[in-house]
Amino acid sequence: MSHEVSETVQPFVHTTPQGRQLHGLIDLPARAGRQPAVVVCHGFKGFMEWGFFPPLAELLAQRGFVVVRFNFSGSGMRPGEERASDLEGFRTNTFSADLEDALSILDAAAADELAPGRIDGARLGLLGHSRGGGAALLTAASEAWRERLGALVTWASVGTFHRYSEEQRRGWREAGEIVVVNGRTGQELPMSTAMLDDLEENAEALDLEAAAGRRRAPWLILHGDEDESVDPADAQRLDEAAADPYELRLVTGGSHTFGAGHPFSGPTPQLIEVFNQTQRWLRRHLT
């Protein structure tokens, strides 16, 4: 990847209306003044410094975008960490909390609070990977942003948050928690039933297919046809529910992370395709 243009990376801490602290990084383009911005939402067990996010932010900054990365409050991760240390945050996280976090970051970007004098609040986009794609979609479909968001891109997004069988949910409730294992670190991460409660109590608000039909921002759906974590059928589900304008592109040979890992060891042909499609879409709709 080219390093001809350097950008400045600045940390920030933002407090949501719910009182949660979000840690983030802002990648600034070399061009001074207010520029279009993209807020990036990581996925489940992901974080803002994982694998492809830093090179993605570098590429977009080189293309003239301000890039806002952040860790969801329930990610369990703090800046610079390789293993989750906020286990209580992870244990009690919910999909609604992810949505609140994404909305708050987008609102702060529009209000010139994150990088004063650098973000054009009228040219804002969202990008989300996997579960973060679901959060980005809900944000784009929200009453506050449905008519204001300039562009949406999702990578390997879930098409529904209902990803556990009835038997799994029953066992989860009986035990009071479920333990997920981070395949990268081997760390065991318990989750309380808060997420199940959230899905039941806020089913309508968390319906991704309904959100696909409500959102108005031009939407690029990218999904690997060999995704081992989120079936490409989820992309088809969103495709069938989406309102215009949108575009679905299945990436041949693409895995859930398009061949990328952590630490990042360089782009695969599939990731290069995703990077190129993403920056073209954002430049088309935000510049």
KEKE-3310 file (N, C-alpha, C; in steps of 0.2 Angstrom, whole numbers, plus 5000, padded with zeros to 4 digits):
npx = (5004:5002:5013:5014:5007:5006:4996:4989:4986:4975:4971:4955:4943:4926:4911:4895:4878:4872:4882:4893:4910:4919:4933:4943:4951:4956:4959:4967:4967:4980:4976:4971:4957:4939:4933:4925:4919:4921:4913:4919:4913:4917:4917:4910:4919:4929:4940:4945:4958:4961:4968:4963:4958:4967:4975:4965:4959:4971:4971:4959:4961:4971:4964:4957:4948:4942:4944:4935:4938:4933:4931:4918:4908:4905:4915:4925:4938:4952:4961:4976:4977:4978:4971:4955:4951:4941:4931:4918:4911:4910:4903:4890:4886:4875:4865:4857:4865:4876:4871:4867:4880:4885:4877:4879:4893:4892:4884:4892:4903:4896:4893:4905:4914:4924:4935:4939:4935:4939:4930:4917:4901:4890:4894:4894:4898:4895:4903:4903:4908:4903:4895:4896:4892:4878:4875:4879:4870:4857:4859:4860:4847:4840:4829:4835:4845:4842:4838:4849:4862:4876:4882:4883:4892:4893:4902:4903:4891:4880:4863:4853:4851:4848:4856:4857:4852:4836:4838:4851:4849:4840:4849:4858:4850:4847:4860:4863:4873:4883:4898:4910:4923:4938:4945:4957:4965:4962:4956:4943:4927:4914:4896:4882:4864:4860:4860:4851:4839:4838:4836:4824:4816:4817:4814:4808:4815:4827:4827:4835:4831:4820:4826:4834:4825:4821:4832:4840:4852:4864:4869:4882:4884:4895:4901:4909:4910:4913:4912:4915:4909:4898:4885:4884:4871:4865:4868:4861:4848:4848:4849:4837:4828:4832:4829:4830:4843:4855:4868:4874:4888:4896:4910:4922:4929:4931:4933:4927:4934:4940:4952:4961:4971:4975:4990:4990:4996:4997:4988:4976:4970:4956:4954:4960:4951:4939:4943:4945:4933:4926:4932:4929:4915:4913:4919:4912:4899:4901:4910)
npy = (4994:5011:5024:5037:5049:5056:5055:5061:5054:5054:5052:5050:5053:5050:5053:5046:5050:5041:5039:5031:5028:5031:5025:5031:5033:5045:5047:5059:5067:5074:5086:5102:5109:5107:5091:5077:5064:5047:5036:5021:5005:4992:4974:4959:4954:4961:4976:4993:4993:4982:4971:4974:4987:4998:4999:5002:5014:5022:5021:5028:5040:5045:5047:5058:5058:5061:5049:5040:5030:5018:5010:5000:5001:4990:4981:4976:4979:4990:5004:5000:4987:4969:4959:4957:4967:4974:4965:4965:4975:4968:4957:4962:4968:4974:4974:4985:4994:4995:5002:5014:5019:5020:5030:5040:5043:5047:5058:5066:5068:5075:5087:5093:5090:5080:5081:5096:5108:5100:5091:5089:5091:5089:5079:5064:5047:5030:5015:4997:4982:4965:4961:4974:4979:4978:4986:4998:4999:5000:5012:5020:5019:5025:5037:5050:5050:5045:5053:5061:5055:5052:5041:5023:5008:4991:4977:4960:4959:4955:4948:4947:4948:4937:4924:4912:4896:4889:4879:4883:4896:4892:4885:4895:4904:4896:4894:4906:4913:4913:4907:4913:4910:4918:4916:4920:4924:4914:4917:4916:4922:4927:4930:4938:4936:4948:4952:4943:4947:4960:4957:4951:4961:4972:4969:4974:4986:4982:4975:4970:4968:4976:4988:4989:4992:5005:5014:5027:5031:5030:5013:5001:4984:4972:4956:4941:4927:4915:4916:4911:4913:4922:4918:4920:4920:4929:4942:4941:4941:4954:4961:4958:4964:4978:4995:5006:5018:5005:4993:4977:4967:4952:4945:4935:4921:4927:4927:4929:4939:4943:4937:4943:4945:4946:4950:4962:4956:4961:4964:4954:4948:4948:4957:4969:4971:4974:4985:4994:4995:5000:5013:5019:5020:5028:5040:5043:5046:5055:5065)
npz = (5000:4996:5003:5001:5005:5021:5036:5050:5066:5078:5096:5105:5117:5121:5128:5130:5129:5138:5147:5145:5141:5127:5118:5105:5088:5077:5060:5051:5035:5024:5018:5023:5033:5033:5029:5021:5031:5038:5049:5057:5061:5071:5072:5082:5095:5089:5087:5086:5082:5076:5064:5048:5050:5053:5041:5032:5036:5034:5020:5016:5022:5014:5003:5006:5016:5033:5045:5057:5070:5083:5099:5103:5118:5124:5119:5127:5125:5127:5122:5112:5117:5116:5121:5129:5142:5149:5156:5162:5154:5142:5146:5149:5138:5124:5109:5108:5115:5107:5096:5102:5105:5092:5086:5095:5092:5079:5080:5087:5078:5068:5075:5077:5087:5089:5080:5079:5067:5057:5051:5039:5043:5035:5026:5029:5032:5035:5040:5042:5049:5050:5064:5067:5056:5056:5067:5061:5050:5057:5063:5052:5048:5057:5065:5067:5058:5045:5034:5033:5032:5022:5015:5016:5020:5021:5027:5026:5033:5047:5044:5053:5070:5077:5081:5088:5092:5098:5108:5112:5117:5128:5136:5139:5146:5157:5163:5166:5159:5145:5137:5126:5115:5111:5096:5091:5102:5112:5123:5136:5136:5145:5143:5149:5151:5146:5133:5127:5133:5128:5114:5115:5121:5113:5100:5088:5086:5083:5071:5057:5044:5042:5045:5034:5024:5027:5028:5019:5014:5001:4999:5000:4999:5004:5003:5007:4996:5002:5015:5032:5044:5044:5035:5017:5013:5022:5017:5005:5011:5016:5004:4998:5006:5005:5002:4987:4986:4982:4982:4979:4981:4979:4985:4976:4983:4995:5012:5029:5034:5023:5020:5028:5044:5061:5069:5056:5040:5027:5012:5004:4988:4988:4999:4994:4983:4991:4998:4987:4981:4991:4994:4982:4982:4993:4989:4978:4983:4994:4990)
capx = (5000:5006:5014:5016:5004:5005:4991:4989:4981:4974:4966:4950:4938:4919:4906:4889:4872:4871:4887:4898:4916:4921:4939:4944:4956:4954:4964:4966:4970:4984:4973:4968:4950:4934:4933:4920:4921:4918:4914:4920:4911:4920:4912:4910:4926:4934:4942:4947:4965:4961:4969:4962:4956:4972:4977:4959:4959:4976:4969:4954:4964:4975:4959:4954:4942:4943:4941:4934:4937:4931:4929:4911:4908:4905:4920:4930:4945:4954:4966:4982:4976:4978:4966:4950:4952:4935:4926:4911:4908:4909:4898:4884:4884:4869:4864:4855:4871:4880:4867:4868:4887:4887:4873:4883:4899:4890:4881:4898:4906:4892:4893:4912:4916:4929:4941:4936:4937:4941:4925:4911:4896:4885:4896:4896:4897:4896:4906:4903:4910:4900:4890:4896:4888:4871:4875:4879:4863:4852:4861:4858:4840:4837:4825:4840:4850:4839:4838:4856:4868:4878:4884:4884:4895:4894:4907:4901:4886:4874:4857:4849:4855:4846:4861:4857:4846:4832:4842:4857:4846:4838:4854:4861:4846:4848:4866:4864:4878:4886:4905:4912:4930:4941:4949:4964:4969:4960:4953:4936:4923:4907:4891:4876:4858:4857:4859:4845:4834:4838:4833:4817:4812:4818:4814:4806:4820:4833:4826:4839:4828:4816:4831:4837:4820:4820:4837:4840:4859:4867:4872:4886:4884:4901:4901:4913:4905:4916:4912:4914:4906:4891:4883:4882:4863:4863:4869:4855:4843:4848:4848:4830:4824:4834:4826:4835:4848:4860:4872:4876:4893:4899:4918:4924:4934:4931:4931:4923:4938:4943:4959:4965:4971:4978:4992:4990:5002:4997:4981:4974:4967:4950:4954:4961:4945:4935:4946:4944:4925:4924:4934:4926:4908:4913:4921:4906:4893:4903:4915)
capy = (5000:5017:5028:5044:5054:5055:5058:5062:5049:5057:5048:5054:5050:5053:5051:5045:5052:5036:5040:5027:5031:5027:5027:5031:5036:5049:5048:5065:5068:5079:5092:5105:5111:5102:5086:5072:5059:5040:5032:5014:5001:4985:4968:4956:4952:4965:4982:4998:4992:4975:4969:4978:4994:5003:5001:5005:5021:5025:5022:5033:5047:5047:5049:5064:5057:5060:5042:5040:5023:5018:5004:5000:5001:4983:4977:4973:4981:4997:5006:4997:4980:4963:4954:4960:4968:4976:4959:4967:4978:4963:4952:4965:4972:4973:4977:4992:4998:4996:5007:5020:5021:5022:5036:5046:5045:5050:5065:5070:5070:5081:5093:5096:5088:5075:5084:5103:5111:5095:5087:5092:5088:5088:5074:5059:5041:5024:5008:4993:4975:4960:4964:4981:4981:4978:4993:5004:4999:5003:5019:5023:5019:5029:5044:5055:5050:5042:5058:5065:5051:5052:5034:5017:5003:4986:4972:4954:4961:4950:4950:4946:4947:4931:4919:4906:4891:4889:4875:4887:4901:4889:4883:4901:4907:4891:4895:4914:4916:4909:4908:4913:4910:4922:4911:4923:4924:4909:4920:4914:4928:4926:4935:4937:4936:4955:4952:4939:4951:4965:4955:4950:4967:4977:4965:4978:4991:4978:4971:4973:4968:4982:4994:4989:4995:5011:5018:5031:5033:5025:5008:4996:4978:4968:4950:4936:4921:4909:4918:4905:4916:4925:4915:4925:4921:4935:4947:4940:4943:4961:4963:4957:4969:4984:5000:5009:5015:5001:4988:4971:4964:4946:4944:4928:4918:4931:4924:4934:4945:4944:4935:4947:4943:4951:4956:4962:4954:4963:4963:4948:4950:4950:4963:4974:4972:4977:4992:4998:4996:5005:5020:5022:5021:5034:5046:5044:5049:5060:5070)
capz = (5000:4996:5009:4999:5009:5028:5039:5058:5069:5085:5100:5108:5122:5120:5133:5127:5133:5143:5152:5143:5138:5121:5116:5098:5084:5071:5055:5047:5029:5024:5016:5029:5032:5034:5024:5022:5036:5039:5055:5056:5067:5071:5074:5088:5097:5085:5090:5081:5079:5073:5057:5042:5051:5052:5033:5029:5038:5030:5013:5016:5024:5008:4998:5008:5021:5040:5047:5065:5072:5090:5102:5106:5125:5126:5116:5131:5123:5128:5116:5113:5120:5112:5125:5132:5150:5152:5155:5163:5149:5137:5149:5149:5132:5121:5103:5109:5117:5101:5092:5106:5104:5085:5086:5099:5089:5073:5082:5089:5072:5065:5080:5077:5094:5089:5077:5078:5061:5051:5048:5036:5046:5030:5022:5034:5030:5040:5037:5048:5048:5053:5069:5067:5050:5059:5070:5056:5047:5062:5064:5045:5047:5063:5063:5067:5052:5039:5029:5033:5031:5015:5012:5020:5017:5026:5025:5029:5039:5049:5042:5058:5077:5080:5079:5092:5092:5104:5113:5115:5121:5134:5140:5141:5152:5163:5166:5167:5155:5140:5137:5120:5115:5106:5092:5090:5109:5116:5129:5137:5137:5147:5142:5153:5147:5144:5126:5125:5135:5123:5108:5116:5123:5107:5093:5082:5085:5081:5065:5052:5037:5042:5044:5027:5020:5030:5027:5013:5012:4996:5003:4997:5003:5002:5007:5003:4995:5006:5022:5036:5050:5042:5028:5012:5013:5026:5012:5001:5015:5016:4997:4996:5010:5005:4998:4983:4981:4986:4978:4983:4978:4982:4983:4975:4987:5001:5019:5034:5035:5016:5020:5033:5050:5066:5066:5048:5036:5020:5009:5000:4982:4990:5003:4989:4980:4995:4999:4981:4980:4997:4993:4976:4984:4997:4985:4973:4987:4999:4988)
cpx = (5004:5007:5016:5013:5003:4999:4992:4984:4981:4969:4961:4946:4931:4915:4899:4884:4870:4876:4893:4904:4918:4928:4940:4950:4953:4960:4963:4970:4975:4981:4969:4960:4945:4933:4927:4923:4917:4919:4914:4918:4914:4915:4913:4917:4932:4936:4945:4954:4966:4963:4969:4960:4961:4974:4971:4958:4965:4974:4964:4956:4968:4970:4955:4949:4945:4940:4941:4933:4936:4930:4922:4912:4908:4910:4924:4937:4946:4960:4973:4982:4976:4973:4961:4952:4946:4930:4919:4908:4906:4903:4891:4882:4878:4869:4862:4860:4875:4877:4868:4875:4888:4883:4877:4889:4897:4888:4887:4902:4903:4893:4900:4915:4923:4935:4939:4940:4939:4936:4919:4905:4890:4888:4899:4894:4898:4899:4906:4905:4906:4895:4890:4893:4881:4870:4875:4873:4858:4853:4859:4850:4836:4834:4830:4844:4848:4839:4845:4862:4870:4880:4884:4887:4896:4898:4904:4896:4881:4868:4852:4854:4853:4850:4862:4851:4842:4835:4847:4854:4843:4843:4858:4857:4847:4854:4867:4869:4880:4894:4907:4920:4933:4946:4956:4968:4968:4957:4945:4932:4916:4902:4885:4870:4856:4856:4853:4839:4833:4835:4826:4813:4812:4818:4813:4812:4826:4833:4830:4836:4823:4820:4833:4832:4819:4825:4837:4847:4861:4871:4876:4886:4890:4901:4905:4909:4908:4916:4910:4910:4899:4890:4881:4874:4861:4863:4863:4849:4842:4846:4840:4826:4826:4830:4832:4837:4853:4863:4875:4882:4896:4906:4920:4930:4935:4929:4928:4927:4942:4950:4963:4965:4974:4984:4991:4996:5002:4990:4981:4971:4960:4949:4955:4955:4940:4937:4944:4937:4923:4925:4931:4918:4908:4915:4915:4900:4895:4907:4912)
cpy = (5006:5021:5035:5050:5052:5058:5057:5057:5052:5053:5053:5050:5053:5049:5051:5048:5047:5035:5035:5030:5027:5030:5026:5034:5040:5050:5054:5065:5074:5086:5095:5107:5106:5097:5081:5067:5052:5038:5025:5010:4994:4980:4965:4953:4956:4971:4987:4997:4986:4975:4974:4985:4999:5005:5004:5012:5025:5027:5028:5040:5049:5049:5055:5064:5058:5053:5042:5033:5023:5011:5004:4999:4994:4978:4973:4975:4989:4998:5003:4989:4975:4958:4959:4961:4971:4970:4960:4970:4973:4959:4955:4969:4970:4976:4984:4997:5000:5002:5014:5023:5024:5029:5042:5048:5049:5057:5069:5073:5076:5087:5096:5095:5084:5077:5091:5106:5107:5091:5091:5088:5086:5082:5068:5052:5036:5018:5003:4986:4970:4962:4971:4984:4982:4985:4999:5004:5002:5010:5023:5024:5023:5035:5050:5056:5047:5047:5062:5061:5051:5046:5029:5012:4997:4980:4966:4955:4955:4953:4950:4946:4941:4925:4913:4902:4892:4885:4879:4892:4898:4888:4890:4904:4902:4892:4902:4917:4911:4911:4908:4913:4914:4917:4914:4922:4918:4911:4918:4921:4927:4932:4933:4937:4943:4955:4948:4944:4957:4963:4954:4957:4972:4974:4970:4983:4988:4974:4974:4973:4974:4988:4995:4993:5002:5016:5021:5032:5028:5019:5003:4990:4974:4962:4945:4930:4914:4911:4912:4907:4918:4923:4921:4925:4927:4941:4947:4943:4951:4964:4963:4962:4976:4989:5003:5016:5011:4996:4983:4968:4958:4945:4937:4926:4922:4927:4930:4940:4946:4942:4938:4944:4948:4947:4956:4961:4956:4961:4957:4951:4952:4956:4969:4976:4976:4984:4996:5000:5001:5012:5023:5024:5027:5040:5048:5048:5054:5066:5073)
cpz = (5000:5002:5007:5002:5016:5031:5047:5061:5077:5089:5103:5113:5122:5125:5130:5131:5139:5148:5151:5140:5132:5119:5108:5095:5078:5066:5051:5040:5029:5022:5022:5028:5033:5028:5026:5027:5036:5046:5054:5062:5066:5073:5080:5089:5093:5090:5084:5078:5076:5065:5051:5043:5050:5045:5030:5030:5035:5023:5012:5017:5018:5003:5000:5013:5028:5042:5055:5066:5080:5092:5105:5114:5127:5122:5121:5130:5125:5123:5118:5115:5115:5115:5128:5140:5153:5151:5157:5158:5143:5139:5148:5143:5128:5114:5103:5111:5111:5097:5095:5105:5097:5084:5089:5095:5083:5074:5084:5083:5069:5069:5080:5083:5094:5086:5075:5072:5056:5048:5045:5038:5041:5025:5026:5031:5036:5036:5043:5045:5052:5058:5069:5061:5052:5063:5066:5052:5051:5063:5057:5045:5053:5061:5063:5061:5046:5033:5029:5031:5023:5011:5018:5016:5023:5023:5029:5035:5040:5046:5047:5065:5080:5078:5083:5092:5098:5109:5116:5119:5128:5139:5143:5147:5158:5167:5168:5163:5150:5139:5129:5120:5109:5102:5091:5096:5113:5123:5130:5139:5139:5145:5146:5148:5145:5137:5123:5127:5130:5117:5109:5117:5117:5100:5087:5080:5082:5075:5059:5045:5037:5041:5037:5022:5021:5028:5020:5010:5006:5000:4998:5001:5000:5006:5003:5002:4998:5013:5027:5043:5049:5035:5023:5011:5017:5021:5007:5004:5015:5009:4996:5000:5009:5000:4993:4987:4985:4980:4982:4978:4982:4980:4982:4979:4993:5007:5023:5034:5028:5016:5025:5040:5055:5069:5059:5045:5029:5017:5004:4993:4984:4994:4999:4985:4984:4997:4993:4980:4985:4996:4987:4978:4988:4993:4980:4977:4992:4996:4982)
residu = (MET:SER:HIS:GLU:VAL:SER:GLU:THR:VAL:GLN:PRO:PHE:VAL:HIS:THR:THR:PRO:GLN:GLY:ARG:GLN:LEU:HIS:GLY:LEU:ILE:ASP:LEU:PRO:ALA:ARG:ALA:GLY:ARG:GLN:PRO:ALA:VAL:VAL:VAL:CYS:HIS:GLY:PHE:LYS:GLY:PHE:MET:GLU:TRP:GLY:PHE:PHE:PRO:PRO:LEU:ALA:GLU:LEU:LEU:ALA:GLN:ARG:GLY:PHE:VAL:VAL:VAL:ARG:PHE:ASN:PHE:SER:GLY:SER:GLY:MET:ARG:PRO:GLY:GLU:GLU:ARG:ALA:SER:ASP:LEU:GLU:GLY:PHE:ARG:THR:ASN:THR:PHE:SER:ALA:ASP:LEU:GLU:ASP:ALA:LEU:SER:ILE:LEU:ASP:ALA:ALA:ALA:ALA:ASP:GLU:LEU:ALA:PRO:GLY:ARG:ILE:ASP:GLY:ALA:ARG:LEU:GLY:LEU:LEU:GLY:HIS:SER:ARG:GLY:GLY:GLY:ALA:ALA:LEU:LEU:THR:ALA:ALA:SER:GLU:ALA:TRP:ARG:GLU:ARG:LEU:GLY:ALA:LEU:VAL:THR:TRP:ALA:SER:VAL:GLY:THR:PHE:HIS:ARG:TYR:SER:GLU:GLU:GLN:ARG:ARG:GLY:TRP:ARG:GLU:ALA:GLY:GLU:ILE:VAL:VAL:VAL:ASN:GLY:ARG:THR:GLY:GLN:GLU:LEU:PRO:MET:SER:THR:ALA:MET:LEU:ASP:ASP:LEU:GLU:GLU:ASN:ALA:GLU:ALA:LEU:ASP:LEU:GLU:ALA:ALA:ALA:GLY:ARG:ARG:ARG:ALA:PRO:TRP:LEU:ILE:LEU:HIS:GLY:ASP:GLU:ASP:GLU:SER:VAL:ASP:PRO:ALA:ASP:ALA:GLN:ARG:LEU:ASP:GLU:ALA:ALA:ALA:ASP:PRO:TYR:GLU:LEU:ARG:LEU:VAL:THR:GLY:GLY:SER:HIS:THR:PHE:GLY:ALA:GLY:HIS:PRO:PHE:SER:GLY:PRO:THR:PRO:GLN:LEU:ILE:GLU:VAL:PHE:ASN:GLN:THR:GLN:ARG:TRP:LEU:ARG:ARG:HIS:LEU:THR)
# end
